[in-house]
Amino acid sequence: MDSGTDHPPARPKPSWLQILLVGRNPKVTAVRLLVSALLVLGYFRWLALPIRVTGISMEPTFKDGQRTSINRISLWRRPPERGDVLARCAPVLRGVR
C-alpha cells in the first residue's frame, strides 16, 4: 500500500555528547549563547562595574585585593546616603604602571 506521499529522510538521532554540549538543535543553542553573551557584556559594560580593592582603606568592609562590583543603577534612582560605598575611577598618571 503506497499512499503516494514521499517522506523526507529521517535525521540521525544526535549522540548524548552532542545533546550535552549543544542541545538537540545547534542553531537555537548558538542564538541563545550569542544573546546570553551580549546580555552579560552589556551588564558588565553599563550596569555593574567590576573592581578590585587596593589598600586597607576600605577595611573591614572590603579586604585588600578583594574583587567586587559596583552597582551603577542605584545612584540613578536616589542620591547616596550615609553608609553607602562609593567608587571613583583613579586618574590616569603618565608613566605610572
MOCOR-V561570 format. One record per residue. N is the residue number from 1. RES is the residue in three letters. BURIAL is 1 if it has 16 or more other ideal C-beta (glycine too) atoms within 10 Angstrom, else 0. Layout:
BEGIN
n:N res:RES burial:BURIAL
n:N res:RES burial:BURIAL
END
This chain:
BEGIN
n:1 res:MET burial:0
n:2 res:ASP burial:0
n:3 res:SER burial:0
n:4 res:GLY burial:0
n:5 res:THR burial:0
n:6 res:ASP burial:0
n:7 res:HIS burial:0
n:8 res:PRO burial:0
n:9 res:PRO burial:0
n:10 res:ALA burial:0
n:11 res:ARG burial:0
n:12 res:PRO burial:0
n:13 res:LYS burial:0
n:14 res:PRO burial:0
n:15 res:SER burial:0
n:16 res:TRP burial:0
n:17 res:LEU burial:0
n:18 res:GLN burial:0
n:19 res:ILE burial:0
n:20 res:LEU burial:0
n:21 res:LEU burial:0
n:22 res:VAL burial:0
n:23 res:GLY burial:0
n:24 res:ARG burial:0
n:25 res:ASN burial:0
n:26 res:PRO burial:0
n:27 res:LYS burial:0
n:28 res:VAL burial:0
n:29 res:THR burial:0
n:30 res:ALA burial:0
n:31 res:VAL burial:0
n:32 res:ARG burial:0
n:33 res:LEU burial:0
n:34 res:LEU burial:0
n:35 res:VAL burial:0
n:36 res:SER burial:0
n:37 res:ALA burial:0
n:38 res:LEU burial:0
n:39 res:LEU burial:0
n:40 res:VAL burial:0
n:41 res:LEU burial:0
n:42 res:GLY burial:0
n:43 res:TYR burial:0
n:44 res:PHE burial:0
n:45 res:ARG burial:0
n:46 res:TRP burial:0
n:47 res:LEU burial:0
n:48 res:ALA burial:0
n:49 res:LEU burial:0
n:50 res:PRO burial:0
n:51 res:ILE burial:0
n:52 res:ARG burial:0
n:53 res:VAL burial:1
n:54 res:THR burial:0
n:55 res:GLY burial:0
n:56 res:ILE burial:0
n:57 res:SER burial:0
n:58 res:MET burial:0
n:59 res:GLU burial:0
n:60 res:PRO burial:0
n:61 res:THR burial:0
n:62 res:PHE burial:1
n:63 res:LYS burial:0
n:64 res:ASP burial:0
n:65 res:GLY burial:0
n:66 res:GLN burial:0
n:67 res:ARG burial:0
n:68 res:THR burial:0
n:69 res:SER burial:0
n:70 res:ILE burial:0
n:71 res:ASN burial:0
n:72 res:ARG burial:0
n:73 res:ILE burial:0
n:74 res:SER burial:0
n:75 res:LEU burial:0
n:76 res:TRP burial:0
n:77 res:ARG burial:0
n:78 res:ARG burial:0
n:79 res:PRO burial:0
n:80 res:PRO burial:0
n:81 res:GLU burial:0
n:82 res:ARG burial:0
n:83 res:GLY burial:0
n:84 res:ASP burial:0
n:85 res:VAL burial:0
n:86 res:LEU burial:0
n:87 res:ALA burial:0
n:88 res:ARG burial:0
n:89 res:CYS burial:0
n:90 res:ALA burial:0
n:91 res:PRO burial:0
n:92 res:VAL burial:0
n:93 res:LEU burial:0
n:94 res:ARG burial:0
n:95 res:GLY burial:0
n:96 res:VAL burial:0
n:97 res:ARG burial:0
END
